[in-house]
Amino acid sequence: MDGTKINEIEDFADINANIRMFGYDPVANKVGRVPISAVQSKIPYCGCRWRKDSSSTEGEPIGDLQMLAQLPSILGLGGYLVQNDHSRRKLASDTHFKFDNGGAAKLDGSMGHYQWGTGIPFYYAQWEDDVFDYEAVSMAPMSGRWNYKIPVFSIACSGASALDRTNNILVSYCNRTAQYRGGNNVADNDAAWNTLLGKPVVNVPENNLQKYAEKNGDRWGASMFPVIYVIGMLCRIIFHNRNIQAPYNATLTKDGLRQGGLGMGIDNVNTSFGNQYATLDIDALADKGDATGVFSYDVKDGSTVKLTIKNIPCFYGLKNFYHYLWVMLHGCNITYNADKTINVFAQRIWDKTPVVTDTTSGMRQIGTIPAMDEGWYFGKRMSQAKLLMFPTLFGGSESTFFADGFYHNGLTSGLRGLFALGPADGGGVAGVGCLAGYSGPGHAWVDSGAALCEAAEDWDTEPFWQA
């Protein structure tokens, strides 16, 4: 094989135990070979586990801790410009106004949608034993586990998206023209410091926003449930904490791991923006790149600071992904029963087929939420099957167990959507796992919008067993 290029080597038709692989150990500074069977049996994984008998939101990191410390870079978490055909270019880690090769990047739609996501597919498993609940990820299926394949995906990098009001297309652009006017489309302050130009859209029927997202092409959607689930899962694993609203702690552990959370969430300043909740420009904090932390943003009139918006969470470049705007999870719905229990339905595969928004047709029942009277409750146990998390036992709080609220409408019949993530005035209920079951699929209000999502390939939410 002397002189043969890598891309000229023939692929193996069958994988067997006789195959040898070459590798490099940077710690030992050594090159060697290893049987593929050994690699298959020792695929590294990382994750977190939580004691079942503990109410603490903080868990214990497990697996390859070096991998866990490097997981954001391994997965390619960060900002991207994504075309409708799902091709994507990584934005620079230090600023999203340029690409990672140094070239200028425009976030106004002329170069694609301003998104946040992953650069490679990966695998996720969730399981339990007598003592612990576990969540873990790997670059290959984990042996002895039910695995979910997570394709390359992205979501609006600002946490919420704009609407092309001329063509009714949901987009992730920061375009400061009337065609993309955000908020509730009031033009009164177009020339003022508190303009709605450049802001996300609110007060449009949520089922319509899904249809408008699908105009971008196959596997585009609005706040698709598996995308929202995976973001929450990555937060739980990377921070080894189920409470993303825990105070931010910039200090890493001795193993180089994140800890704590990203704080309560953005300040509620809706009264300064016409009493609607889309208060932050879509390109706000893009100059921070793929940063993680809690930031403030100055809203200016020329050179004069008119308002400082504080407590903006940023997760490797993803802003305001909780405690900002309600979003309707799409691809799932709920129905209330006569005994006030709630049946949860979700579609299995996200593909080119238009997503059903107004019925449970084509969906499968994946679980039941316990009966309660109307009000806010906190989950003590959650179903995490099929990449949709919902409470199966109540009894938690804002600072224990899963730490996010569920609003139960206490109804005895009717179909509802699942609102998620919570608004800026939601307080401690409105973390990344927050849900509410009180609104129909066509709900529209000044505190609700949508986050444009996409997946690079069909997404199956059914796990497979890896022996």
C-alpha positions, 0 to 999 in steps of 0.5 A, spaced: 500 500 500 506 504 499 504 511 496 496 509 496 492 515 498 487 515 504 481 516 499 483 511 494 483 505 499 477 501 498 472 500 503 471 494 507 464 490 505 464 486 511 466 488 518 470 483 522 474 481 528 480 480 523 480 488 521 486 492 525 486 500 526 491 505 527 491 510 532 495 515 536 495 516 543 497 523 545 499 522 552 504 516 551 506 520 544 505 513 541 502 510 534 499 503 534 494 498 532 488 495 535 483 490 533 477 493 531 473 488 536 477 491 542 475 498 539 467 496 538 467 494 546 471 500 548 467 505 545 468 511 550 462 515 552 460 520 557 454 523 561 451 524 568 447 520 573 443 522 579 441 518 585 434 516 585 433 517 593 436 524 592 432 530 591 438 534 588 438 537 581 446 536 581 448 529 578 455 525 578 459 525 571 460 518 569 464 515 563 470 518 560 471 525 563 476 528 558 471 526 553 466 530 557 470 536 558 471 536 550 464 534 548 462 541 546 468 541 541 467 534 539 460 535 537 461 542 534 457 546 538 456 553 536 453 558 531 452 556 524 449 559 517 445 554 514 442 553 507 435 551 506 438 544 503 441 543 510 449 545 508 452 549 513 458 553 515 461 554 522 461 561 524 468 563 528 468 561 536 470 568 538 464 572 534 459 570 529 460 576 525 465 571 521 466 564 519 471 560 522 476 561 516 476 568 518 471 571 512 466 576 514 459 572 515 452 576 514 446 574 519 441 578 515 439 572 511 443 573 505 448 567 507 443 563 510 439 562 517 443 564 523 443 557 527 446 554 533 447 546 533 452 540 532 457 539 526 456 531 527 451 526 528 452 522 535 448 517 540 444 518 546 442 513 551 438 514 557 437 508 563 436 506 570 438 501 575 436 500 582 440 506 585 441 511 579 438 514 573 443 515 567 444 519 561 450 519 556 452 520 549 457 517 545 460 518 538 458 510 536 452 506 539 453 504 546 454 497 547 448 494 552 444 500 551 438 502 547 441 508 543 438 514 539 441 516 533 442 524 534 443 527 527 446 533 525 441 539 527 440 546 528 436 551 532 435 559 531 441 561 535 438 567 538 433 562 541 427 565 537 426 566 530 423 572 525 417 572 520 418 574 513 411 577 513 411 578 505 411 570 504 409 567 511 416 564 512 419 563 518 426 565 518 432 565 522 435 572 520 436 579 523 434 583 517 432 590 520 426 591 514 419 592 515 418 585 511 421 582 517 419 586 523 418 582 529 414 582 535 407 583 534 408 587 528 407 594 530 410 599 526 410 605 531 417 605 534 420 603 527 425 609 528 426 609 535 431 605 540 425 600 542 424 598 535 421 591 533 425 591 527 430 585 528 426 582 533 423 575 533 416 574 531 410 573 536 403 573 537 402 569 530 398 562 531 403 557 533 400 552 528 401 557 522 409 558 525 410 550 523 407 551 516 411 557 515 417 553 517 416 548 513 416 552 507 424 552 507 424 545 505 424 538 508 425 537 515 425 544 517 420 546 523 418 550 529 420 548 535 421 541 534 420 536 540 426 532 539 431 538 538 428 541 544 429 535 548 436 534 546 438 541 548 436 540 555 439 533 555 446 536 553 445 542 558 444 536 564 450 532 561 455 538 560 453 542 567 451 535 570 445 539 573 438 538 571 437 545 573 439 550 568 436 556 572 442 554 577 446 560 579 452 561 573 459 558 576 465 560 571 469 556 575 471 549 572 471 543 576 478 539 578 476 535 571 475 541 567 467 540 567 462 545 567 458 546 574 452 550 576 447 553 571 446 559 567 441 563 572 434 565 572 434 567 565 433 574 561 430 580 565 423 581 563 423 588 560 416 587 555 413 594 558 419 597 554 417 594 547 410 595 547 408 590 552 410 584 547 416 579 549 420 579 543 425 584 546 432 582 544 435 583 537 436 576 533 443 578 532 444 581 540 451 578 543 453 575 536 459 578 537 460 573 543 461 567 538 460 560 542 461 563 549 458 560 555 455 564 561 450 570 563 451 576 559 448 583 559 446 587 552 445 595 552 440 597 547 442 604 545 439 610 541 445 612 537 451 612 542 446 613 548 444 607 552 437 607 553 436 600 557 441 594 559 438 588 558 441 583 563 441 575 565 441 573 558 444 565 558 448 563 553 450 556 552 456 555 547 453 561 543 445 559 544 442 565 547 435 565 550 433 558 550 429 558 556 425 564 560 424 568 554 418 566 549 413 560 550 414 556 544 409 550 542 413 543 541 411 541 534 411 533 532 407 532 539 400 533 542 396 532 548 389 530 550 385 530 557 381 524 559 375 524 564 379 523 570 384 529 568 390 524 566 393 527 560 395 522 554 401 524 550 402 523 543 408 524 538 410 522 531 416 517 531 420 520 525 421 527 523 422 527 515 419 530 509 412 529 511 409 535 513 408 535 521 401 534 524 399 540 528 392 540 530 390 532 531 394 526 534 393 523 527 399 519 525 402 520 532 403 514 537 401 515 545 408 515 548 405 516 556 401 519 561 401 525 565 398 524 572 391 527 574 391 534 577 387 540 579 389 546 575 395 549 577 403 549 576 406 543 579 414 540 579 416 533 576 419 528 581 420 523 576 420 524 568 418 520 562 424 521 557 422 516 552 422 517 545 426 524 546 420 528 549 420 529 557 414 530 561 412 528 568 410 522 571 410 523 578 409 530 581 412 532 588 418 537 586 420 544 586 424 550 583 430 547 586 429 540 587 429 534 582 428 536 575 426 543 577 422 545 572 414 547 572 408 543 568 402 547 568 396 542 568 389 545 566 385 540 570 381 539 564 376 532 563 377 533 555 380 536 549 386 536 545 392 541 547 399 543 544 405 542 549 408 549 550 415 549 552 421 553 555 417 559 558 416 567 558 421 572 561 416 573 567 416 565 568 420 565 574 423 559 577 418 555 573 421 557 566 427 552 565 429 548 559 424 543 561 418 547 562 412 545 559 404 547 559 398 544 557 393 549 557 393 552 550 390 549 543 395 548 537 393 555 534 395 559 540 397 566 539 399 571 544 405 577 545 409 572 549 409 566 544 414 565 538 418 559 535 425 557 534 426 555 527 429 548 527 432 543 522 435 536 521 440 534 516 437 527 515 431 524 517 430 523 525 427 517 528 425 518 535 425 510 536 431 507 540 435 501 537 438 496 541 446 495 541 448 488 543 
